[in-house]
Amino acid sequence: MPSFARVQSMLTQPAFREGVRDMRAVSLGIAAWGLVTGVAMVKSGLSVQLALAISLFVFAGSAQLAALPLIAAGAPLWLILGTAFCVNLRFVVFSAQMRPYFEQVPRWRRLAYGYLIGDLNQVLMIRRHPHPTHDPQQTQYFLGVSLTNWVAWQIPSLLGIAMAQHIPGSWGLAFAGTLALLGIVLSLLADRTIAGVIIVASALSALLFWLPLRLNLVAAIVGALIVGMAWEAWSSRQLTASAVLDGTKP
């Protein structure tokens, strides 16, 4: 089947459209934060070309925002890279969670899916399809939420990069982006794991506010990652134990 016809077929799939609808509900917040990040990259001293490359190829907003204060402060390269690495460690967990969904597809496609994985589309995917199967509808749903997430982030981010020199600081874009992100976070609090991770991250960020170069954010992310992994491991053991007691697992 020609590539164009394949794309056209994907766009008409009900599962793909469902993914688009689910992600569209939080896209405004993603767009606001993408715009703020695009502006912040240029305001921090990065060239437009480098900011464009980071937005398109790195595609990791939290790592970008964590690294920007370090870049602006002239921090050593090892600290900048180490910070970005720590912030992005959660993607190792995300990838491990998503592997059962896509283990049957070619490696190059799994790599492409890995590039598209983000915090919110990961949450929506697990919430909508908690049990991995080889059902094509799961892949279509993932592509729906992920491509919508990518577009919602990239277009405002690229606009922010292009318009950064013409946007005055008095507009308060950072505050607007924070409010938008807060709205997204509050919408996820119904999930106990996510709520616990958010509480831990918020507490660590506030308690370690005295750290230089905003390293409290890095500590908060690492702490939240550890708590999230521990909670998931404990939940998995509890489910296994319950299945054994119920006689549903040998």
Backbone bond lengths (Angstrom), bond angles and torsions (degrees), N, CA, C in turn:
res aa  C-N    CA-C-N  psi(-1)  N-CA   C-N-CA  omega(-1)  CA-C   N-CA-C  phi
1 M - - - 1.466 - - 1.530 108.83 -
2 P 1.325 118.94 130.52 1.458 120.65 179.32 1.521 111.52 -58.25
3 S 1.335 115.61 153.10 1.457 120.40 -176.16 1.521 111.67 -59.17
4 F 1.339 117.21 -43.82 1.463 119.87 -178.24 1.522 110.79 -61.80
5 A 1.325 116.09 -42.71 1.463 120.13 179.24 1.525 110.66 -64.79
6 R 1.341 116.80 -36.09 1.463 120.44 179.21 1.529 110.63 -66.27
7 V 1.334 115.81 -43.16 1.467 119.79 177.74 1.522 110.67 -63.75
8 Q 1.328 115.69 -43.44 1.462 120.26 179.62 1.529 110.84 -61.16
9 S 1.324 116.15 -39.80 1.461 120.62 178.28 1.526 110.91 -64.72
10 M 1.345 116.50 -41.96 1.460 120.50 179.88 1.531 111.10 -62.15
11 L 1.328 116.65 -41.55 1.462 120.77 -176.83 1.521 112.63 -65.36
12 T 1.320 116.62 -21.62 1.469 119.92 -178.32 1.526 112.83 -95.67
13 Q 1.338 117.26 -3.26 1.463 119.92 -178.15 1.532 110.62 -71.48
14 P 1.339 118.46 135.24 1.474 120.92 179.86 1.530 112.99 -57.28
15 A 1.341 117.57 -39.86 1.464 120.17 -178.50 1.525 110.83 -65.98
16 F 1.330 117.31 -39.38 1.461 121.13 177.45 1.526 110.04 -62.22
17 R 1.317 116.33 -45.87 1.465 120.56 -179.15 1.528 111.33 -65.61
18 E 1.316 116.18 -34.47 1.465 119.36 176.23 1.528 110.21 -63.46
19 G 1.334 116.31 -42.32 1.456 119.97 176.97 1.517 112.40 -61.47
20 V 1.326 116.27 -41.33 1.465 120.58 177.57 1.523 110.29 -60.93
21 R 1.320 117.07 -44.62 1.471 120.86 -179.36 1.529 111.24 -63.18
22 D 1.331 116.64 -43.79 1.464 119.68 -178.29 1.526 111.25 -64.04
23 M 1.326 117.17 -42.49 1.460 120.00 -179.21 1.523 111.69 -74.04
24 R 1.312 116.64 -30.39 1.462 120.30 -178.92 1.529 111.20 -61.77
25 A 1.338 116.14 -27.18 1.463 120.18 -179.11 1.526 112.41 -63.90
26 V 1.343 117.75 -26.06 1.470 120.84 -179.57 1.523 111.81 -114.83
27 S 1.321 116.97 8.48 1.463 120.61 -174.60 1.521 113.19 -67.46
28 L 1.334 117.98 -29.63 1.458 119.83 -179.49 1.525 110.79 -63.13
29 G 1.330 116.22 -42.40 1.457 119.65 177.27 1.514 112.15 -65.30
30 I 1.322 117.04 -40.95 1.465 121.09 177.71 1.524 110.16 -62.20
31 A 1.324 116.34 -42.83 1.464 120.70 -179.18 1.522 111.16 -63.17
32 A 1.331 117.10 -43.06 1.465 120.38 179.70 1.524 111.03 -62.43
33 W 1.322 116.27 -42.41 1.462 119.92 179.88 1.531 111.11 -70.20
34 G 1.315 117.47 -35.25 1.460 120.06 175.75 1.514 111.94 -63.65
35 L 1.331 116.56 -41.24 1.465 120.67 177.80 1.521 110.81 -62.22
36 V 1.333 116.39 -45.13 1.467 120.86 178.64 1.528 110.76 -60.10
37 T 1.323 116.61 -43.02 1.467 120.32 -179.11 1.522 111.44 -65.49
38 G 1.330 116.99 -41.66 1.459 120.02 177.64 1.512 112.21 -60.23
39 V 1.329 116.46 -45.30 1.467 120.53 178.13 1.524 110.30 -64.03
40 A 1.344 116.78 -43.95 1.462 121.06 -176.41 1.521 111.97 -62.78
41 M 1.331 117.96 -35.99 1.462 119.95 -179.36 1.521 111.26 -61.87
42 V 1.328 116.78 -45.08 1.465 120.09 -179.36 1.525 110.67 -72.28
43 K 1.337 117.52 -40.52 1.462 121.25 179.45 1.526 111.77 -63.90
44 S 1.342 117.07 -24.16 1.464 121.01 179.78 1.519 112.43 -81.31
45 G 1.317 116.94 -4.39 1.455 120.07 176.27 1.508 115.42 109.31
46 L 1.335 118.51 -0.17 1.460 120.10 177.66 1.522 109.96 -73.95
47 S 1.317 116.45 146.53 1.459 119.84 174.83 1.524 109.39 -70.18
48 V 1.316 115.98 158.21 1.462 120.15 179.36 1.524 110.22 -60.00
49 Q 1.339 116.90 -41.24 1.466 120.54 -178.77 1.532 111.44 -62.92
50 L 1.346 116.11 -43.96 1.463 119.49 -179.70 1.527 110.76 -67.72
51 A 1.328 116.58 -40.04 1.468 120.21 178.29 1.526 110.98 -62.18
52 L 1.334 116.67 -41.02 1.466 120.44 177.31 1.526 111.00 -62.09
53 A 1.331 115.91 -44.12 1.467 119.95 -179.35 1.526 111.10 -63.41
54 I 1.331 116.84 -41.90 1.466 120.39 179.66 1.520 110.67 -64.10
55 S 1.328 116.36 -44.05 1.462 119.93 -178.69 1.525 111.44 -61.84
56 L 1.327 116.69 -43.51 1.466 120.74 -174.38 1.527 112.95 -79.93
57 F 1.332 116.94 -38.75 1.461 119.33 -171.92 1.528 113.27 -99.16
58 V 1.323 117.37 -32.52 1.468 119.37 178.64 1.524 109.94 -81.38
59 F 1.329 116.41 -49.59 1.465 122.83 175.68 1.529 111.01 48.13
60 A 1.336 114.97 56.96 1.469 121.30 178.49 1.520 107.24 -146.52
61 G 1.329 115.48 86.22 1.456 120.57 -171.53 1.509 114.18 -57.75
62 S 1.335 118.21 -42.46 1.461 119.99 -178.12 1.522 111.24 -65.70
63 A 1.334 117.38 -38.69 1.461 120.44 177.71 1.527 110.54 -66.95
64 Q 1.325 116.40 -39.50 1.459 120.01 177.90 1.527 110.53 -61.06
65 L 1.321 116.72 -47.10 1.463 120.47 -177.76 1.525 111.77 -68.51
66 A 1.334 117.18 -33.70 1.463 119.81 178.27 1.525 111.56 -70.22
67 A 1.338 116.26 -33.63 1.463 119.91 -177.29 1.526 112.94 -81.24
68 L 1.328 117.73 -26.83 1.465 120.28 -174.18 1.527 113.79 -59.65
69 P 1.346 120.02 -46.35 1.468 118.37 177.89 1.523 112.74 -60.64
70 L 1.324 116.58 -34.28 1.465 120.65 178.70 1.519 110.69 -68.01
71 I 1.332 116.47 -41.39 1.466 120.68 178.06 1.518 110.08 -63.43
72 A 1.342 116.29 -45.57 1.467 120.65 -178.88 1.526 111.69 -64.15
73 A 1.350 116.67 -31.89 1.461 120.62 -178.85 1.523 112.48 -85.48
74 G 1.334 117.47 -2.45 1.458 120.56 -179.71 1.513 113.18 73.10
75 A 1.322 117.44 31.14 1.466 121.44 179.79 1.527 110.31 -65.87
76 P 1.334 117.33 154.61 1.472 119.77 179.03 1.525 111.64 -62.79
77 L 1.333 115.04 153.47 1.459 120.50 -176.12 1.520 112.09 -60.09
78 W 1.343 117.38 -38.45 1.463 119.60 -177.79 1.525 111.25 -61.99
79 L 1.345 116.34 -35.13 1.457 119.72 179.90 1.530 110.94 -71.11
80 I 1.333 116.48 -39.65 1.466 120.72 178.62 1.529 110.20 -63.47
81 L 1.344 115.78 -48.24 1.465 119.83 -179.49 1.530 111.39 -65.82
82 G 1.328 116.23 -40.11 1.458 120.00 179.30 1.517 112.25 -64.13
83 T 1.331 115.44 -38.87 1.464 119.92 177.90 1.525 110.70 -64.14
84 A 1.331 116.46 -47.92 1.468 120.29 179.35 1.530 110.64 -61.19
85 F 1.329 116.41 -38.64 1.467 120.29 179.35 1.530 110.93 -63.85
86 C 1.332 116.75 -46.24 1.466 120.14 -179.31 1.522 111.37 -63.54
87 V 1.330 115.82 -42.39 1.460 119.66 -179.42 1.530 110.66 -63.15
88 N 1.327 116.58 -36.50 1.466 120.51 -175.69 1.525 113.87 -88.94
89 L 1.323 117.61 2.13 1.466 119.59 179.21 1.521 112.14 -58.53
90 R 1.320 116.30 -28.70 1.464 119.02 -177.85 1.523 111.67 -62.64
91 F 1.337 117.31 -23.41 1.458 119.59 179.90 1.525 111.85 -70.15
92 V 1.323 116.77 -22.49 1.464 119.59 173.15 1.531 109.04 -64.61
93 V 1.336 115.45 -43.47 1.466 120.41 177.88 1.527 110.27 -65.44
94 F 1.337 116.16 -44.93 1.465 119.92 179.13 1.526 110.94 -57.58
95 S 1.326 115.99 -45.60 1.465 120.22 -177.86 1.524 111.25 -63.86
96 A 1.333 115.91 -40.04 1.465 119.34 178.32 1.527 110.89 -64.03
97 Q 1.335 116.29 -37.92 1.464 119.53 178.07 1.523 112.00 -67.47
98 M 1.322 116.72 -34.02 1.458 120.51 -175.57 1.524 113.12 -86.04
99 R 1.316 117.69 -15.18 1.467 120.45 -176.12 1.531 112.99 -54.90
100 P 1.348 119.89 -45.19 1.474 118.57 -179.18 1.524 113.82 -61.16
101 Y 1.322 117.43 -23.97 1.465 119.93 -179.89 1.532 111.82 -73.63
102 F 1.342 116.18 -30.10 1.466 119.29 -169.78 1.525 113.69 -125.56
103 E 1.323 117.72 17.32 1.459 119.36 -176.13 1.526 112.50 -66.96
104 Q 1.333 117.21 -15.78 1.464 120.02 -178.12 1.528 112.65 -90.56
105 V 1.341 118.43 -8.24 1.466 120.59 -176.11 1.529 109.68 -92.89
106 P 1.335 118.57 159.53 1.465 121.26 -179.36 1.531 112.23 -59.21
107 R 1.336 115.31 155.28 1.462 120.72 -176.61 1.527 112.00 -59.54
108 W 1.335 118.01 -41.67 1.463 119.81 -177.18 1.526 110.86 -62.48
109 R 1.337 115.62 -33.35 1.466 118.51 179.21 1.525 110.28 -73.90
110 R 1.332 117.04 -36.66 1.465 119.53 176.48 1.523 110.72 -63.44
111 L 1.324 116.94 -37.55 1.466 120.27 176.95 1.528 110.75 -63.81
112 A 1.328 116.01 -40.83 1.469 119.91 177.82 1.526 110.57 -64.33
113 Y 1.322 116.91 -41.30 1.463 120.15 177.96 1.531 110.30 -64.47
114 G 1.334 116.41 -37.23 1.460 119.90 177.84 1.518 112.07 -61.47
115 Y 1.323 116.27 -38.69 1.472 120.33 176.71 1.523 111.05 -61.48
116 L 1.321 117.39 -35.05 1.467 121.70 -175.53 1.526 113.56 -82.11
117 I 1.331 118.07 -15.11 1.464 120.04 -176.27 1.526 110.38 -63.84
118 G 1.323 115.63 132.90 1.457 122.50 175.35 1.515 109.43 -139.84
119 D 1.315 116.09 176.60 1.461 119.82 -176.29 1.530 111.96 -61.95
120 L 1.325 116.22 -51.24 1.460 119.40 -172.21 1.523 112.78 -75.08
121 N 1.335 117.53 -41.67 1.466 116.87 179.24 1.526 110.99 -68.23
122 Q 1.335 117.20 -28.55 1.464 120.48 173.59 1.527 110.62 -63.53
123 V 1.327 116.08 -46.94 1.468 120.52 179.93 1.528 111.01 -61.62
124 L 1.323 116.33 -46.20 1.465 120.04 -178.53 1.525 111.53 -64.53
125 M 1.332 116.73 -38.62 1.461 120.70 -179.84 1.532 110.87 -64.13
126 I 1.331 116.59 -47.88 1.463 120.41 -178.87 1.526 110.76 -66.32
127 R 1.324 115.92 -36.36 1.467 119.65 -179.69 1.532 110.89 -68.14
128 R 1.323 116.61 -41.17 1.468 120.28 -177.19 1.524 111.78 -78.01
129 H 1.338 116.91 -36.99 1.472 121.17 -178.06 1.534 108.81 -129.49
130 P 1.324 118.04 77.68 1.464 120.17 -176.35 1.526 114.17 -69.01
131 H 1.326 117.43 -19.22 1.467 120.66 -177.51 1.528 109.57 -115.65
132 P 1.338 117.49 112.03 1.468 120.77 -177.46 1.524 111.98 -64.84
133 T 1.316 115.40 135.41 1.464 122.33 171.45 1.522 107.16 -139.06
134 H 1.307 116.25 179.23 1.464 120.39 175.69 1.524 111.16 -96.74
135 D 1.316 116.15 22.16 1.458 121.60 178.56 1.533 109.47 -68.12
136 P 1.332 118.60 123.48 1.470 120.65 179.69 1.523 113.28 -57.10
137 Q 1.328 117.50 -24.08 1.460 119.58 -179.88 1.521 111.83 -64.71
138 Q 1.331 117.31 -30.70 1.462 119.59 177.15 1.524 110.45 -66.67
139 T 1.320 116.64 -42.33 1.462 120.16 177.22 1.517 111.07 -64.18
140 Q 1.317 116.70 -41.57 1.465 120.23 179.55 1.524 111.27 -64.24
141 Y 1.323 116.55 -39.52 1.465 119.56 177.79 1.529 109.96 -64.63
142 F 1.335 116.29 -44.53 1.464 120.51 178.69 1.523 111.03 -57.66
143 L 1.320 116.93 -44.70 1.461 120.02 179.26 1.527 111.14 -65.07
144 G 1.327 117.09 -35.47 1.458 120.11 178.32 1.516 112.39 -62.35
145 V 1.345 116.74 -49.83 1.465 119.40 -179.45 1.530 111.00 -70.43
146 S 1.331 117.03 -37.29 1.463 120.36 -173.79 1.523 112.67 -73.10
147 L 1.318 117.31 -44.40 1.463 119.64 179.53 1.527 110.89 -68.22
148 T 1.325 117.13 -35.62 1.463 119.92 175.91 1.524 110.44 -65.27
149 N 1.324 116.43 -41.52 1.462 121.27 176.70 1.529 110.69 -61.23
150 W 1.329 116.86 -43.18 1.472 121.42 -178.84 1.527 110.69 -62.61
151 V 1.315 116.57 -46.71 1.467 120.58 -179.42 1.530 110.55 -65.74
152 A 1.344 116.36 -42.80 1.466 120.58 -178.30 1.520 111.80 -63.65
153 W 1.327 117.16 -28.35 1.466 120.63 177.79 1.521 111.69 -87.04
154 Q 1.319 117.71 -48.54 1.457 121.01 -169.90 1.527 113.53 -68.01
155 I 1.313 118.15 -45.22 1.468 119.12 -176.44 1.529 111.33 -61.31
156 P 1.342 120.20 -50.58 1.469 118.83 176.68 1.529 113.02 -64.22
157 S 1.343 117.02 -36.14 1.459 119.84 178.92 1.525 111.17 -62.66
158 L 1.329 116.72 -44.46 1.463 120.56 178.44 1.529 110.96 -66.29
159 L 1.322 117.08 -37.01 1.467 119.96 175.68 1.524 110.72 -64.07
160 G 1.331 116.47 -41.36 1.460 120.25 177.81 1.514 112.34 -62.00
161 I 1.332 116.49 -40.40 1.465 120.69 177.53 1.520 110.49 -63.54
162 A 1.328 116.52 -44.82 1.465 120.89 -176.92 1.526 112.20 -68.63
163 M 1.340 117.22 -32.51 1.462 120.83 -173.09 1.524 113.27 -104.64
164 A 1.334 117.73 4.21 1.467 121.01 -171.92 1.524 112.91 -56.08
165 Q 1.327 116.87 -41.39 1.466 120.05 -176.58 1.522 112.32 -70.54
166 H 1.315 117.06 -14.93 1.464 120.52 -176.75 1.531 112.45 -106.52
167 I 1.338 117.14 2.14 1.464 120.87 -178.80 1.525 109.09 -102.66
168 P 1.324 118.76 114.46 1.470 120.89 -179.96 1.519 111.73 -71.50
169 G 1.324 116.26 149.26 1.458 120.67 179.31 1.514 112.92 -64.68
170 S 1.327 117.48 -21.66 1.468 121.26 -178.49 1.524 112.77 -67.84
171 W 1.328 117.67 -11.72 1.465 120.28 -179.70 1.532 112.14 -70.45
172 G 1.325 116.55 -19.69 1.464 119.26 177.97 1.516 114.19 66.45
173 L 1.332 116.87 38.25 1.466 119.69 -178.07 1.524 112.26 -63.85
174 A 1.339 116.20 -35.29 1.466 118.69 -178.98 1.526 110.77 -62.06
175 F 1.332 116.03 -40.74 1.467 119.57 178.82 1.523 110.77 -65.96
176 A 1.333 115.99 -41.58 1.467 119.74 178.50 1.524 110.75 -62.34
177 G 1.332 115.90 -41.49 1.462 119.71 178.18 1.518 112.07 -64.52
178 T 1.339 116.10 -37.89 1.462 120.14 177.75 1.525 111.19 -63.52
179 L 1.328 116.64 -43.14 1.467 120.38 177.87 1.529 111.14 -62.12
180 A 1.333 115.90 -41.09 1.465 119.72 179.47 1.523 110.70 -63.79
181 L 1.334 116.15 -43.19 1.465 120.16 179.13 1.526 110.75 -65.55
182 L 1.333 116.10 -37.54 1.460 119.91 178.32 1.528 110.73 -61.99
183 G 1.320 116.24 -39.28 1.461 119.78 177.57 1.515 112.01 -61.18
184 I 1.335 116.79 -40.39 1.467 120.66 177.57 1.525 110.57 -64.21
185 V 1.341 115.77 -45.51 1.462 120.52 -178.20 1.527 110.99 -60.50
186 L 1.323 116.73 -45.31 1.464 120.39 -178.97 1.528 111.83 -61.93
187 S 1.328 116.68 -32.36 1.464 119.75 -179.75 1.525 112.29 -70.56
188 L 1.339 117.17 -15.21 1.462 120.96 -177.93 1.523 113.30 -99.76
189 L 1.333 117.53 -1.39 1.456 120.45 -172.93 1.523 113.68 -68.84
190 A 1.324 118.11 -12.72 1.464 119.83 179.37 1.522 111.77 -66.10
191 D 1.325 117.51 -25.44 1.459 122.09 178.14 1.531 108.71 -81.81
192 R 1.348 117.57 123.09 1.463 120.66 -174.32 1.526 112.57 -63.83
193 T 1.329 116.38 -39.77 1.459 119.30 179.36 1.518 110.79 -62.85
194 I 1.323 116.44 -48.14 1.461 120.34 -179.14 1.522 110.61 -64.15
195 A 1.343 116.66 -40.68 1.463 120.15 178.93 1.529 110.84 -60.44
196 G 1.341 117.20 -43.56 1.457 120.60 178.39 1.512 112.71 -62.98
197 V 1.330 116.08 -42.68 1.464 120.91 179.00 1.525 110.46 -63.00
198 I 1.328 117.12 -42.07 1.466 121.11 -179.74 1.525 110.64 -64.07
199 I 1.336 117.08 -42.08 1.462 120.75 179.75 1.526 110.76 -63.32
200 V 1.336 117.05 -45.02 1.466 120.96 179.61 1.526 110.81 -62.93
201 A 1.332 116.53 -46.05 1.463 120.09 -179.49 1.522 111.14 -62.25
202 S 1.320 116.90 -42.63 1.468 120.46 -179.72 1.523 111.05 -64.60
203 A 1.333 116.49 -43.52 1.465 120.34 -178.92 1.527 111.41 -64.45
204 L 1.333 116.98 -46.15 1.464 120.02 179.80 1.523 111.51 -64.01
205 S 1.321 116.69 -40.71 1.458 120.11 179.67 1.523 111.03 -61.51
206 A 1.340 116.71 -40.39 1.468 120.20 -179.95 1.530 111.57 -73.19
207 L 1.337 117.34 -43.17 1.461 120.73 -177.58 1.527 112.69 -67.38
208 L 1.333 116.78 -31.23 1.471 121.12 -177.02 1.527 112.09 -103.86
209 F 1.323 116.40 24.75 1.458 120.90 -177.79 1.526 112.43 -60.53
210 W 1.339 116.97 -23.21 1.462 121.48 -177.47 1.529 112.91 -73.13
211 L 1.318 118.89 -13.54 1.464 120.92 -179.22 1.526 110.83 -64.26
212 P 1.336 117.74 143.78 1.475 119.94 -179.79 1.525 111.86 -74.08
213 L 1.326 115.35 162.83 1.466 123.20 172.67 1.534 112.45 56.83
214 R 1.316 116.34 27.01 1.467 122.20 179.11 1.533 112.85 57.41
215 L 1.313 115.24 32.36 1.461 119.17 178.84 1.526 111.70 -69.62
216 N 1.334 116.37 -11.27 1.466 118.59 174.44 1.527 111.27 -61.56
217 L 1.339 116.37 -30.65 1.463 119.90 178.19 1.527 110.90 -67.77
218 V 1.327 115.81 -39.81 1.466 119.83 178.08 1.528 110.11 -64.26
219 A 1.346 115.70 -45.84 1.464 119.73 179.17 1.526 111.12 -61.21
220 A 1.329 116.65 -38.89 1.467 120.64 179.63 1.518 111.13 -64.41
221 I 1.325 116.69 -41.92 1.464 120.37 -179.13 1.525 111.10 -67.25
222 V 1.343 116.37 -43.38 1.465 119.78 179.70 1.530 110.34 -64.59
223 G 1.337 116.59 -43.81 1.460 120.24 178.54 1.516 112.36 -61.73
224 A 1.326 116.05 -43.40 1.464 120.39 179.00 1.523 111.13 -64.92
225 L 1.335 116.46 -37.06 1.464 120.49 178.25 1.525 110.92 -62.92
226 I 1.327 116.28 -43.85 1.468 120.49 179.87 1.526 110.67 -63.31
227 V 1.329 116.04 -44.30 1.467 120.24 179.56 1.528 110.71 -63.32
228 G 1.331 116.60 -43.67 1.461 120.33 179.79 1.517 112.44 -61.95
229 M 1.339 116.58 -43.54 1.463 120.24 179.12 1.528 110.88 -65.18
230 A 1.345 116.32 -41.92 1.463 119.75 179.96 1.525 110.98 -64.33
231 W 1.332 115.80 -40.95 1.472 119.51 179.83 1.522 111.27 -65.05
232 E 1.341 116.24 -42.88 1.464 119.97 179.57 1.527 110.77 -63.39
233 A 1.347 116.48 -40.83 1.466 119.92 179.44 1.529 110.52 -64.56
234 W 1.331 116.45 -42.76 1.466 120.42 178.75 1.525 110.97 -64.68
235 S 1.325 117.25 -42.88 1.466 121.12 179.45 1.520 111.07 -62.29
236 S 1.346 115.97 -40.08 1.461 120.12 179.43 1.524 110.97 -63.92
237 R 1.342 116.61 -41.66 1.473 120.01 178.45 1.527 111.07 -64.90
238 Q 1.340 116.03 -38.61 1.460 119.76 179.15 1.523 111.41 -64.50
239 L 1.341 116.27 -41.86 1.460 119.89 179.22 1.523 111.23 -64.90
240 T 1.338 115.87 -40.67 1.463 120.11 178.98 1.524 110.71 -64.01
241 A 1.339 116.08 -43.52 1.463 120.15 179.57 1.524 111.02 -63.45
242 S 1.329 116.68 -40.30 1.466 120.45 179.07 1.519 111.08 -64.90
243 A 1.351 116.08 -39.23 1.458 119.97 179.70 1.521 111.09 -65.39
244 V 1.334 116.57 -38.52 1.463 120.61 178.82 1.525 110.32 -65.62
245 L 1.335 116.07 -44.02 1.465 119.95 -179.66 1.523 111.95 -64.86
246 D 1.326 115.80 -34.12 1.468 120.02 -179.80 1.520 112.74 -80.93
247 G 1.344 115.94 -7.93 1.453 119.56 -179.85 1.507 114.19 78.45
248 T 1.355 117.02 16.60 1.466 119.95 -179.62 1.511 111.99 -94.33
249 K 1.340 116.13 -3.89 1.465 119.43 179.88 1.514 107.65 -133.84
250 P 1.311 118.34 131.52 1.465 120.40 -178.36 1.523 111.76 -68.92
